[in-house]
Amino acid sequence: MTDTVLTERALNRALLARQLLLARASVGVSAAVERVAGLQTQAPNPPYVGLWSRVAGFERAALERALAQRRVVRMALMRSTLHLVTARDALAWRPLLATVGARGLQASRGKLLQGLDLAQVAARAAVLLGERPLNSALLGQALAEHWPDRDAEALAQVARVHLPLAQLPPAGRWNEFRSAPLGVLTDWLRRPLDKASTLDALVQRYLAAFGPAGPKDAQVWSGLTGLAPVFDCLRPQLKVFRDEAGRELFDLPRAPRPAPAAPAPIRFLPEWDNLLLSHAERGRVMLAAHKAQVFTANGIIRATVLLDGFVHATWSVDTTASAAVLRVRPLGDGFSRAQQRELADEGHRLLAFIAPGARTDVELKRG
């Protein structure tokens, strides 16, 4: 039966529950990263804020330890963008998502790579990285010594796409903005890729973190194409719903689907949070009219504030050596007095995490 209709609020509460945003979870870093199916990390600090909003008592050092101990890794995966994922997911998902990077490489560097044996470039890169970690620029320069008539940056991109490369510590530490050293994932983890991983399993992990959803949603999250047959094969194992527009949605039978009226606390989300990047239609979390204020022309996805579960504002922090100011700007109407109090309280807690020991202030802008 597919006649059960889920409202946008029902979809919102299901998404928040799975993304640990209805209540902070008392779990470790690896468990949290796995439950939310990875955290996008175009910059080093956003995953820390994302985990702070999701995990009770989260401390920066916990994520830095997980990276150093190789329980969590930083690498290009979904949408061929940088993510933090557990070591287990990295080994399982990289074989499934390799085609996303290959497609992007052909689109962006295809003319520069015509006539080049990409497998040879990847093999040489593996040798170079087996000797010592290299950042992307140095790797490109080293590869260009063997292919001097080729663009060094394009050669480095070949290695990134055709090898499972991970960014090694200190990359991923708080405020670590230096160019990341690269290593081959399987060498870093001392474990092989999981060649037995399947698209069926990947789709089920997606639904566990972002469902109920459809094939187009999973494609937006992953960067893959042609996932409709996978959903069809899984159909007997899944519950099927419809949204208010009549679109078919799939879900794991035992996944949480809280009541639409379930309370949703104020939450501060960092830049590039996957809550905003994992569905074809974002109505379950954000009004279409607000997209242009969050998704900028230069590729930045602004940090946002959830009020009653939906994106209602953007935020930024200005810091000096001794002070930190949080500025919150509504996307539409302003804030009620109760919301102002809640925003100030949660905002000061956020500033204590971002800039411990600093003088803090929260400025609530007008719409």
N, C-alpha and C positions, 0 to 999 in steps of 0.2 A: 504494500500500500504506500502511496506517495501523497496522501491528501492532508498530512499534518503540516500546517503552515507555521513557520517560525517568524516572529516579528523581528524588527531590527534590534529592539531592546533584548529579546531573547538571545539573538546572535551575539549581541554585545556582551551579555553576562557570561555566555559560554566561552567566548574568547578571553575575557578577563580572567575567568577561573583557570583556564589552561595556561595563561601567561603569568600566573601567580600575582595578579594585580587586584584581585578582590580581597585577598589577605596575604600578608607576607608569609612565606613558607619557612618552616624551621628545618632547612635542609642544607647540605654542604654545597660548595661551589659546583662541583662536577655534576651532582644530581640536578641542580637548578639549571645549568647550561643545557643538560640533556633534555629536561622536561620542556623547556621553551624552544627546543630544536635550534639552538645556536643563537648567538648575538652578533649582529653586524658591527664591525669595528673599523670603519674607514679612518678613524682617529683613535688614539690609545685610550682616552678617558671615558667615552660613552658607555662601554660595557660595565664599567665600575658603577656608574650612576644607574644603569639598567638593573644591575644586581642589587644595588642598595634599595631600589624601589620594590624589589620582589622577594628579598631574602631577609628574614629577621636577624638582626644583629650583624649584618654583613660588614666586613672590614676589608680595606684594600689589600692588606697583606695576604688574605686568604686566596684571592685570585692570583696574586704574584707567585705564591707558593705553588698553586696548581699549574701555572705555566712552567715554573722551574722544575717541577717534579714530573713534567710531561703527561699530566693527567688531562690537561686542556691545551689545545694548540690553536695557532692563529694562521689561517691560510685562506686562499680564494676557493670558494665553493659555490653556494647558491648565487645565481645570477652572475657568477664569476667575480663576486665581490668578496672582500675580506670578511671573514667570520671567525668568531671564537666558538669552537666545538670541542666536545670531548675527544680524546684519542680514539676511542672506539668508533664514534661517528665519523671521524675524519677518514679512517681506514675503510669504512663501509661505504661512505657517500662519494668519496673522490672518484672511484671507477664509474659510478652512475652519472656524475655531473661533468665528467671530462669533456663531453661533447659541447657543453655550453661555452666553455672557454675556447674550444677549437673553432666554433662558429663565430665567436666574437673576434678572434684573431684574424680569421680570413676576411671579415668585414672591415677591420681597421688597418690591417697590415698586409693584406693579400698581395697588392702590387709590389711591395718591397720584398716579398718572399718568393716571387715567381721563380721556378727552376731550382729552388733550394731543397735539399734533402733534409726535411725537418727532423727525421729520426736521427740523422747524424749529428745535428745540432744538439738535440736532447741528450744523446749519448756523451758528447763532449762536455756538456754542462754538468752531467752527473759525475764525470771524472773530476772536473774542476771543484765541484762542491764537496766531493769526497775528500779532497785535500784540505779544504778549510771553508768555512762559511764566507760567502761574499754577498754584498748588497747588490741590488739590481744593476746599478750603474757599473760597478766593478765586474760583475758577471758579463755584462754586455761588452765591456772593453776586452775582457779575456777571450770571449768568443770571436770578437772582431779580429783578433790576431790570427785566427784560423780562416776567417772569411772577411778579409780586409775590404772587399768591394761591397759589403752589406752593411746596413744600418745597425749600429750596436744596440740601440734600444729595441729594435724589432727582434734581434737575435735573443735578447733577454726575455722578451715576451714569448718567444717560441719555447724557451726552457720552462717558463712559468706555466704554459698551457700543456706541454707534452711531458712534463715531469710533475709528480705530486710534491710541490715545493711548500714548505712551511716557513713562516717567519720565526726565527729563534730568539730566545731571550738575549738581550734585554728588551727586545720588541714586545709590546703589549703591557709594559709596566706603566704605572701612572705617570703622566707628563713625559713619557719617553717618545720624543719626536725625531730622533735620529733615524737615518735610513736603515731599514731592518736587515740584519744578516739572514741569508737564506740557506736552507738545508733541505735535502731530500727527506720527505716525511718518513719513509720506511727506515732510513738510516737513523733518524732522530729518535724514533720510537722503538727501533730494533725489532720491528714486527712487519709482516707483509701486508699488502693491501688485502681487503676482504673480497675476493673475487666471487664469493657466493652470495654477496648482497644483491638484492632484487629491487626493481621499481615498486613491486607490491609492498615491500617492507617500508620503502621510503615514503610512499603515499600514506601508509598507515601512521607513520611517525608524524607526517605533516598534519593529518587529521587530529592526532592526539594533542598537538600544540596549537592548531589554528581552526579546527572544525567547529561546527558543520561547514562544509565547503564543497565546491565542485572542481572539475578538471581545470578550468581556466584559472581558478584561484591557486591551485597547486603549481600550475605553470608559471604564474607570476612570481610565486615564492621561489621556485627552484631555478627558473630560466629554461627549463626543458620544454619541449613541444610534444604534442601527440599523446597526452596522458589520458584522454577519454577512454581508450580501450582498457587501460589498467583499472580505472574505476569500474568499468563494466564487468571485468573479471572478478573484482572484489565485491560486486553488488550483493551476492548472497550472504556475505559476511557482515554487511553494513546496514545501518538504519538509513532510511531515505526520507527526506523532508522536502518542503518547498519554502522558498522565501516569499515575501509579499508580492514580488513581481512574477511569481510562478516558476522561478528558476529552481532546478533540481539540486538538492544539497545532500551530501553523504556524511555519515559520521560513524565512529566506533560505537557499538551498542552500549558500552558501560562508561563512556566519556561523560564528564560533568556537564550538565545543562541546567544551571540554576534558574530559579524563577525570574522573570523579567523585572520584578519589583525588588530583587535582592539589592541591598545597599552596596554602593561602590564608593570607596573612600577616594579623596584627592590623591592623585599620583603624579609625580614629575617624571617624565620620560626623556631620555637623552636624544641627541641627534641620531638620525638613521635607525630609530628603533623599529624592529621588525613588526611590531603591532600595526604599523602604518604601511608596510611594504609587502604584505603576504596575501592580499586578496585582489581580485580584479575589480571588485566594487568595494569602496571603503565606507559605505554608508553605515556599516555596523559600528564604526568608531569615529567617523568624522563627516561633517556636512561637505557636500561637493563644493559649496560656495567658499569654503575655507582652504581648499587645497592650494590655491595660488599663494597664500600667505605662509604655508608650511613647506611646500615643495618649491624650492627656488630655481631660477633659471640656470644657475651655475652648479646644480647637482647637490646642493646642501639640503638636507631634510632637517628642518629646525627642531630644536627641543620643544616639547609640548607639555601641556598640563591637562590631565583628565579631570573633569568635573562631572559627577554622576556617570562616570564611565566613558564619556565622550570628549574628544578634543575640544577644548574651550579657550585655550590661550597658548601663547608661546613664552619661553623664558630664556634668560641669559644671565650670566654671572660676570661681573667685573671685579677683579682682585688686585690688591696691592700687597706690599710686604706685610701689612698689619690689618687690612680690612677687606671685607668681601660684601658686595651688594648684589642681591638677586632682584632682577627686574622682570615682572610678569605683565604681559600685555594681552588683554582679551582679544579674541578674534571677532566677536560680535558685541553683544551687550556686555555691560560691565559686571561686577561681582556684587552679590548680595552681602549684607553685613555678616551673615553666618559664614559665607564663603570666604570673605576677607579674613575672618579670624582663623579659619582652617588653613587657608593659604599661607598666612603669616606663620602659624605654628609649624606646618610641614616645611615651609620654606626655610625657617631657621634651622630645622633639623638637617635639611639638605646642605645648607651652608656649613654646618658643623662637620659634615662629612667631607665636603669639597675643600674647605679651608679651616681645618681644626686650629683652634686657638686664636683665630682672627676676630676682630670686631665685625659684627654682622648687621645687615639691614635688609629689609624686604620692601621693595617699592612696587606697588600695584598701580599700573598705568590705567588710563581711561581708554575705552573702546574707540 
